[in-house]
Structures are given as C-alpha cells and as structure tokens.
C-alpha cells in the first residue's frame, strides 16, 4: 500500500529529472561570485533543486547579443540587447512563471534578454542578486527581506553586506502559504500543528523562513529541530504519504501554484489543505506579519470542494543599487516597459498579475525603492491616471470650411 501511495505521489507531483549545466559568466557583479561546483552526493540535480544554481545560458542556446555604448552619445545610450538574469524559485512555483512573463512581455522593450533562473527561493535569491554575475533582478518574500534587515540591525555583518545595497522595484502580490497534511490525519487547522513533524522547504528558501516564523508566532517557541526537515516539496510529499515520516508539508506559492494545480483527482485521497482560523487566540501574533487570504476551490478543484481561509506573504520585485550609467539606463527602460505593458501582463500573464496594483506604496523603515526606476514608474503611473482627452465635436460651419480635424 505504501509503495502504491509513493508511486501515485510521484506521478502527481514529481517533475522530470534532468540537469541544467551551470556555466560561469563573465558579467560584472556587485560582489564576488558565489563559488560553483557539483551538488553534494545524493542531492537532486534537476531543475529547481536546491543543489542546482545555474549561472549561465543553456548549452546549445545562441549566445545573447551584448549591448554596446554609442560612442557619440554623452548620455551612455545603449544599442542592441544586453543579457540579464532574474532569480525566482522552484520550477513548479509561481515565481518562475512571473519571471517568464517579465522576460516575454517586458524585457524585450527594454532591450534586455532576460534569462529566468530557478532557485531554492527568496533567501538564496538575496545572495545571488548580491553576488552572482549577471543577476540583476530577483523575486523576494517580504518576511525574508525583513529578516535580513533585522539581522543587519542586530549587528550581523554578512546580513548587512547582503541587504544594505538592495532596492525594491515594486510590490507584487500576496503568496498563499499552504499547510498540507495526510487526508486521514486528525489535523484540520493550522493552529493544531504544534510538535508535528514538519517539512519547511529547502534551506535558503522563503518557504523555510515563512514556516518557521509562523510557527514561532503561533506557539511562542521555535520549531523543534528534531521535528523539522528541509526537503524539496516533491520529496516531502512522498514522505508525507509514503513512509509517513512527516505530518505536515509547508508550501508557499501564489495561487494557482503549479505543484498543487497539476494534481489529479486521486490526490484528494492522499492529502488535504489545513484551514487557518483568524479568530483563534494563537492567530493574533501571526496576523501582525502575514495577511489573511482565501484559498479558492477554483484554483485547486482536485483538492478542494469549497474555499478555505488561509495566510499569505507579500512578494516583491527587487534589484541592486546600481550606479553604472548603462545599467541605470537599461533598468529605467525596464521600469518604463513594466508600467507600459502592465495591461498585457494582467491580460496574458499568470493570474496573479490581476492582483497586482500598479503603484509604489510607502515602505517600512529600512526599505527603499531604487530611485531611477521609481521615478520612471511614478511618471508612467501619473500619465496612466490622467483622464483621456475629450474628443472635440465639430460645428457645421467648421465642417463646411474644412476646419474640422
């Protein structure tokens, strides 16, 4: 029976294995490059695995054209295209789909060939944005960004070195936080998971930060190390339903997140999503950091028969505080295109784009927008908000005299 469950979960959830060769890049980086190398023995090396940190183009793909500075221009105007990278998250998550939308609909208008890279998640993205050559953009959860700021304020030198030069481009959407249990488990609500065996996602992932932070806020204590694991979502689901060595698997992703949306009807016999009760006494502290959300049955018809209450964390698009003229110009053009193509993103991109508000709200202390992009975004938003000019109605006399334009 257990082997049967394992095979079903594998069929429902596991992505095809395969490797993406990492190639070193010669692009300048804000800091020193993260050393590469083969993954440790036993770790998965396919797309989206924690051991996989691609640093270059896919073998066999044509090399992107480099941008050149027009020698006759004092403004550093660019011609051609330039290769940039954005770090996202799992191959089966929402971040990577948002990155692909930016690469398809926005980057070309800015003269950027945007390579979309999978990663372990938000904490890794902060480090790669700071250190990996060619990475100019990253998707980062709000709680992870704040945790780096808190560590820096407490005197942690590496955290300060990593987070201090990073800047926000804009807030995006709320990412739902899912607590997955076995279908036959007595658990029904998130506040019942105390002392359960919980998988929080890979180290350096945003999921691990959200899961451990929420646990501490719900129960007033850290998640016990002996009952915490850091497997990928796919590996954890196999253990949850196969050898039953886990009780809860935490997944973070904007709905519909591919991992859950792709599951077949048989999955309901194996797993269930736990509800969040905002009225429970333990929920009060959690709602100071996270947001109430509704997990819709329409997002996961093979798992849910009705909407359930949940929690969410905010996602941000982040960059570095660049001052090189050519990079500033290119990112400014990216901001202009992001604003100008926003309607297309909402119409043709991932459904989460329809939850994004085009705006730059006031930030918490220690958070800063990237000024060149913020100025461009504000100008574009102001132009979009202006009422359309009213068409002039020509008089009969103007039409006779040929003065009606």
PLY file of the C-alpha trace (Angstrom):
ply
format ascii 1.0
element vertex 405
property float x
property float y
property float z
element edge 404
property int vertex1
property int vertex2
end_header
0.00 0.00 0.00
2.78 2.42 0.92
4.60 1.75 -2.34
1.35 2.39 -4.19
0.93 5.73 -2.42
4.51 6.62 -3.22
4.03 5.88 -6.92
0.85 7.96 -7.06
2.53 10.93 -5.41
5.48 10.60 -7.76
3.11 10.57 -10.71
1.17 13.54 -9.38
3.97 15.78 -8.27
7.47 14.98 -9.38
8.97 16.93 -12.23
11.05 15.07 -14.78
14.64 14.74 -13.78
17.33 16.23 -15.92
20.23 18.51 -15.48
20.99 22.03 -16.47
24.67 22.62 -16.79
25.89 25.70 -14.99
28.26 27.87 -16.93
30.32 30.66 -15.43
29.57 34.14 -16.66
32.00 37.00 -17.16
29.42 39.72 -16.42
30.44 42.17 -13.70
28.77 41.52 -10.35
28.00 43.77 -7.39
30.17 41.49 -5.23
32.23 38.36 -5.59
30.72 35.42 -7.46
29.29 32.52 -5.49
31.56 29.52 -5.99
30.01 26.75 -8.04
30.59 23.06 -8.27
28.76 19.75 -8.44
25.90 19.13 -5.98
26.61 17.03 -2.91
26.13 13.33 -3.41
22.51 12.31 -3.06
21.00 15.74 -3.71
18.77 16.10 -6.77
20.39 17.94 -9.63
17.38 18.60 -11.81
15.73 21.96 -12.48
14.54 23.69 -9.36
16.50 21.54 -6.93
18.29 23.14 -4.00
21.62 21.94 -5.36
21.04 23.48 -8.77
22.26 27.05 -9.14
22.52 27.74 -12.86
24.79 30.61 -13.69
24.70 30.77 -17.46
22.81 30.02 -20.66
21.50 26.58 -21.52
24.08 24.62 -23.53
23.35 24.83 -27.24
21.32 28.02 -26.96
22.52 31.00 -29.01
24.52 33.49 -27.02
22.64 36.77 -26.42
23.93 39.87 -28.15
25.87 42.25 -25.96
24.81 45.85 -25.71
27.22 48.50 -26.89
27.51 52.08 -25.78
27.07 54.61 -28.57
30.45 56.42 -28.60
28.86 59.60 -29.90
26.43 59.88 -27.02
27.31 61.64 -23.77
24.30 60.05 -22.06
25.59 56.50 -22.40
22.67 55.49 -24.68
22.64 51.77 -25.44
22.17 49.98 -28.73
21.41 46.28 -29.20
20.38 44.00 -26.36
22.00 43.01 -23.10
21.72 39.68 -21.24
20.34 39.96 -17.70
19.13 37.28 -15.29
16.29 37.07 -12.78
16.27 34.54 -9.93
12.87 33.12 -8.98
12.14 29.84 -7.15
11.02 26.27 -7.89
10.27 25.15 -11.45
6.75 24.28 -10.24
6.07 27.50 -8.36
4.55 30.87 -9.23
7.72 32.98 -9.07
9.25 31.33 -12.11
6.07 31.95 -14.12
6.11 35.62 -13.09
9.74 35.78 -14.21
8.86 34.25 -17.57
6.10 36.82 -18.04
8.60 39.63 -17.41
11.02 38.04 -19.89
8.31 37.69 -22.54
6.29 40.88 -22.24
8.55 43.49 -20.59
12.25 42.84 -21.09
12.30 43.00 -24.92
11.04 46.60 -24.90
13.95 47.50 -22.60
16.49 45.83 -24.87
17.05 43.04 -22.35
17.29 39.32 -22.99
16.12 38.13 -19.59
17.15 34.64 -18.53
14.78 33.21 -15.92
16.59 31.05 -13.36
15.10 28.65 -10.79
16.40 28.75 -7.22
15.80 27.42 -3.73
13.80 30.57 -3.00
13.90 34.06 -1.52
16.86 33.78 0.85
19.01 32.30 -1.89
17.78 35.00 -4.27
19.09 37.75 -1.99
22.53 36.16 -2.01
22.58 35.52 -5.76
21.42 39.05 -6.57
24.27 40.35 -4.47
26.99 38.02 -5.71
26.19 36.09 -8.89
27.37 37.62 -12.19
24.58 38.76 -14.49
21.75 38.56 -11.92
20.08 41.97 -11.95
16.58 41.11 -10.68
15.10 38.87 -8.00
11.75 37.92 -6.51
11.80 38.04 -2.71
9.21 37.48 0.01
8.59 40.34 2.41
9.33 38.30 5.54
12.69 37.16 4.16
13.68 40.72 3.23
12.68 41.93 6.69
14.59 39.09 8.36
17.80 40.17 6.61
17.17 43.76 7.75
16.59 42.58 11.32
19.80 40.54 11.30
21.72 43.51 9.90
20.30 45.82 12.58
21.35 43.30 15.24
24.95 43.57 14.08
25.30 40.64 11.69
27.99 41.84 9.27
27.20 39.44 6.41
23.48 40.20 6.55
24.26 43.92 6.39
26.63 43.40 3.43
23.93 41.44 1.60
20.83 43.54 2.20
22.10 47.12 2.51
22.62 47.76 -1.24
19.40 46.05 -2.38
16.45 48.13 -3.54
12.80 47.41 -4.29
11.27 47.94 -7.70
7.65 47.38 -6.69
5.40 45.16 -4.55
3.67 42.42 -6.48
1.04 40.14 -4.95
0.29 38.05 -1.90
1.61 34.48 -1.96
-0.55 31.92 -0.21
1.01 29.67 2.46
-0.28 26.09 2.34
-0.10 23.56 5.18
-0.56 20.09 3.70
-1.43 17.05 5.84
-2.42 13.47 5.05
-6.06 13.03 4.17
-6.58 10.67 7.12
-4.78 12.87 9.68
-6.77 14.24 12.65
-5.46 17.76 11.85
-7.91 20.24 10.33
-6.45 23.67 11.23
-3.02 25.31 11.19
-3.10 26.02 14.93
-3.12 22.23 15.56
0.36 21.53 14.11
2.35 22.10 17.32
5.04 19.41 17.75
4.15 17.85 14.40
6.92 16.62 12.09
7.03 19.45 9.58
8.89 19.97 6.30
9.58 23.67 5.79
11.27 23.55 2.38
14.97 23.82 1.47
17.41 25.93 3.41
17.74 29.47 1.94
14.14 29.30 0.73
11.39 31.77 1.54
9.15 28.87 2.50
11.54 27.86 5.30
11.51 31.42 6.64
7.72 31.72 6.48
7.07 28.31 8.03
9.46 28.75 10.96
8.40 32.36 11.59
4.71 31.41 11.59
5.32 28.50 13.95
7.14 30.78 16.39
4.34 33.36 16.22
1.60 30.77 16.64
3.11 28.88 19.56
5.59 31.30 21.14
8.55 28.97 20.62
10.85 27.83 17.83
10.00 24.79 15.74
11.90 21.83 17.31
14.97 20.98 15.22
14.40 17.26 15.69
10.94 17.56 14.10
11.92 19.90 11.27
13.10 18.84 7.81
14.34 20.82 4.81
13.38 18.66 1.82
12.03 19.86 -1.51
8.25 19.91 -1.83
8.24 16.81 -4.02
10.48 14.78 -1.71
8.44 15.85 1.31
5.11 14.86 -0.23
6.48 11.38 -0.91
7.47 11.04 2.75
4.17 12.51 3.95
2.08 9.94 2.09
4.58 7.13 1.60
6.54 6.18 4.70
4.50 8.70 6.75
7.64 10.08 8.38
6.23 13.61 8.05
2.96 15.04 9.33
2.85 18.42 7.55
4.42 19.86 4.42
4.51 23.66 4.07
4.39 25.13 0.55
4.37 28.81 -0.42
3.15 29.92 -3.83
0.71 32.30 -5.46
-2.47 30.51 -6.41
-2.86 28.69 -8.63
0.59 27.31 -7.87
1.58 24.66 -10.38
2.60 22.00 -7.84
-0.94 21.80 -6.45
-2.90 22.82 -9.53
-1.40 19.93 -11.55
-2.54 17.27 -9.09
-5.13 14.78 -10.25
-8.42 13.91 -8.50
-6.78 10.91 -6.79
-4.69 13.33 -4.73
-7.69 14.11 -2.53
-7.46 10.56 -1.16
-3.89 11.26 -0.06
-3.62 14.85 1.13
-5.64 17.82 2.38
-5.04 21.51 2.99
-5.36 22.77 6.57
-7.51 25.80 7.33
-6.37 28.95 9.10
-8.67 30.23 11.83
-8.17 34.01 12.20
-10.37 34.00 15.34
-8.18 31.54 17.24
-6.11 33.13 20.01
-2.82 31.91 18.53
-3.53 33.66 15.22
-3.29 37.20 16.56
0.52 37.39 16.51
0.77 35.77 13.07
-1.51 38.38 11.55
0.97 41.12 12.52
3.36 39.79 9.86
1.18 37.84 7.44
-2.08 38.54 5.66
-5.44 36.80 5.64
-6.16 35.04 2.36
-8.73 32.82 0.73
-7.57 29.63 -0.96
-10.09 29.18 -3.74
-11.57 25.84 -4.75
-11.46 27.09 -8.34
-7.66 27.21 -8.08
-7.43 23.59 -6.90
-10.63 21.77 -7.92
-8.98 18.37 -7.42
-8.12 19.18 -3.80
-10.89 21.47 -2.54
-14.68 21.34 -2.72
-15.03 24.80 -1.17
-12.92 27.89 -0.47
-10.92 27.82 2.76
-9.29 30.52 4.90
-5.53 30.81 4.64
-2.49 33.04 5.11
-0.28 34.89 2.65
3.04 36.75 2.42
3.82 39.66 0.07
6.14 39.17 -2.92
8.46 41.95 -4.15
10.48 42.57 -7.30
13.99 43.57 -6.18
17.20 44.88 -7.73
20.58 46.30 -6.66
21.50 49.96 -6.15
23.38 50.21 -9.45
25.13 53.43 -10.46
26.84 52.41 -13.73
25.23 54.59 -16.41
24.46 51.86 -18.92
22.85 49.63 -16.27
20.84 52.53 -14.84
19.56 53.39 -18.33
18.62 49.82 -19.09
16.77 49.31 -15.80
14.99 52.63 -16.26
13.77 51.40 -19.63
12.68 48.17 -17.93
10.60 50.18 -15.45
9.02 52.14 -18.30
8.16 48.91 -20.12
6.84 47.28 -16.94
4.39 50.14 -16.48
3.55 50.43 -20.18
2.94 46.69 -20.59
1.10 46.25 -17.32
-2.28 45.73 -19.00
-0.74 42.98 -21.14
0.73 41.28 -18.08
-2.69 41.27 -16.43
-4.45 40.02 -19.56
-1.96 37.41 -20.78
0.34 36.61 -17.84
-0.10 34.43 -14.77
-3.45 35.03 -12.99
-1.59 36.55 -10.04
-0.83 39.64 -12.17
-4.51 40.56 -11.84
-3.94 41.00 -8.10
-1.00 43.38 -8.57
-1.68 47.08 -8.09
0.47 49.37 -10.20
1.80 51.67 -7.51
4.63 52.42 -5.11
3.14 52.49 -1.60
5.04 53.85 1.38
7.58 51.35 2.71
8.51 50.27 6.21
11.60 51.68 7.87
14.79 50.34 6.28
13.13 49.51 2.95
13.92 51.65 -0.12
12.89 51.80 -3.75
15.54 52.01 -6.48
15.36 55.76 -7.32
15.88 55.68 -11.13
13.18 53.05 -11.60
10.87 54.63 -9.02
10.99 57.99 -10.83
10.15 56.31 -14.13
7.34 54.28 -12.60
5.80 57.33 -10.92
5.87 59.32 -14.17
4.25 56.48 -16.06
1.61 55.88 -13.37
0.77 59.60 -13.38
0.31 59.57 -17.16
-1.92 56.48 -16.97
-4.13 58.16 -14.37
-4.76 61.27 -16.46
-8.25 61.37 -17.97
-8.39 60.75 -21.68
-8.91 63.93 -23.72
-12.49 64.54 -24.75
-12.92 64.45 -28.49
-13.91 67.86 -29.90
-17.24 67.97 -31.68
-17.03 69.96 -34.91
-19.69 72.55 -35.67
-21.45 72.62 -39.01
-19.60 75.79 -40.02
-16.20 74.23 -39.19
-17.03 71.23 -41.34
-18.06 73.45 -44.27
-14.82 75.45 -44.01
-12.71 72.29 -43.76
-11.51 73.24 -40.29
-12.58 70.05 -38.57
-9.55 67.90 -37.80
0 1
1 2
2 3
3 4
4 5
5 6
6 7
7 8
8 9
9 10
10 11
11 12
12 13
13 14
14 15
15 16
16 17
17 18
18 19
19 20
20 21
21 22
22 23
23 24
24 25
25 26
26 27
27 28
28 29
29 30
30 31
31 32
32 33
33 34
34 35
35 36
36 37
37 38
38 39
39 40
40 41
41 42
42 43
43 44
44 45
45 46
46 47
47 48
48 49
49 50
50 51
51 52
52 53
53 54
54 55
55 56
56 57
57 58
58 59
59 60
60 61
61 62
62 63
63 64
64 65
65 66
66 67
67 68
68 69
69 70
70 71
71 72
72 73
73 74
74 75
75 76
76 77
77 78
78 79
79 80
80 81
81 82
82 83
83 84
84 85
85 86
86 87
87 88
88 89
89 90
90 91
91 92
92 93
93 94
94 95
95 96
96 97
97 98
98 99
99 100
100 101
101 102
102 103
103 104
104 105
105 106
106 107
107 108
108 109
109 110
110 111
111 112
112 113
113 114
114 115
115 116
116 117
117 118
118 119
119 120
120 121
121 122
122 123
123 124
124 125
125 126
126 127
127 128
128 129
129 130
130 131
131 132
132 133
133 134
134 135
135 136
136 137
137 138
138 139
139 140
140 141
141 142
142 143
143 144
144 145
145 146
146 147
147 148
148 149
149 150
150 151
151 152
152 153
153 154
154 155
155 156
156 157
157 158
158 159
159 160
160 161
161 162
162 163
163 164
164 165
165 166
166 167
167 168
168 169
169 170
170 171
171 172
172 173
173 174
174 175
175 176
176 177
177 178
178 179
179 180
180 181
181 182
182 183
183 184
184 185
185 186
186 187
187 188
188 189
189 190
190 191
191 192
192 193
193 194
194 195
195 196
196 197
197 198
198 199
199 200
200 201
201 202
202 203
203 204
204 205
205 206
206 207
207 208
208 209
209 210
210 211
211 212
212 213
213 214
214 215
215 216
216 217
217 218
218 219
219 220
220 221
221 222
222 223
223 224
224 225
225 226
226 227
227 228
228 229
229 230
230 231
231 232
232 233
233 234
234 235
235 236
236 237
237 238
238 239
239 240
240 241
241 242
242 243
243 244
244 245
245 246
246 247
247 248
248 249
249 250
250 251
251 252
252 253
253 254
254 255
255 256
256 257
257 258
258 259
259 260
260 261
261 262
262 263
263 264
264 265
265 266
266 267
267 268
268 269
269 270
270 271
271 272
272 273
273 274
274 275
275 276
276 277
277 278
278 279
279 280
280 281
281 282
282 283
283 284
284 285
285 286
286 287
287 288
288 289
289 290
290 291
291 292
292 293
293 294
294 295
295 296
296 297
297 298
298 299
299 300
300 301
301 302
302 303
303 304
304 305
305 306
306 307
307 308
308 309
309 310
310 311
311 312
312 313
313 314
314 315
315 316
316 317
317 318
318 319
319 320
320 321
321 322
322 323
323 324
324 325
325 326
326 327
327 328
328 329
329 330
330 331
331 332
332 333
333 334
334 335
335 336
336 337
337 338
338 339
339 340
340 341
341 342
342 343
343 344
344 345
345 346
346 347
347 348
348 349
349 350
350 351
351 352
352 353
353 354
354 355
355 356
356 357
357 358
358 359
359 360
360 361
361 362
362 363
363 364
364 365
365 366
366 367
367 368
368 369
369 370
370 371
371 372
372 373
373 374
374 375
375 376
376 377
377 378
378 379
379 380
380 381
381 382
382 383
383 384
384 385
385 386
386 387
387 388
388 389
389 390
390 391
391 392
392 393
393 394
394 395
395 396
396 397
397 398
398 399
399 400
400 401
401 402
402 403
403 404
